[in-house]
């Protein structure tokens, strides 16, 4: 309904680690400096072992991403409703 939040994939360059990719990560990079990458939309957290995962931080980042997705969805609905009025 709202869009992608995150996904886990093997690291494209090393294949010896995993990457948690976060949609809307570019909007969160300043707030969470552990996010890396320079793409237009996503930012990443690279992990080599389960011990590398900061579970609390991941939960906060995912929650923030959900909020951003909901805001974007609501703005689209608002714009569509305004376009109907015009």
Number of C-alpha atoms within 10 A of each C-alpha: 6 13 12 12 19 19 11 13 13 15 16 10 7 8 11 11 14 19 18 20 21 23 23 21 28 19 16 19 18 10 11 13 8 14 21 16 15 12 10 11 13 21 23 24 17 19 17 14 10 9 8 10 14 10 11 8 12 14 11 12 21 16 13 17 21 19 13 19 19 15 13 14 14 13 12 12 12 12 11 11 11 10 9 8 7 5
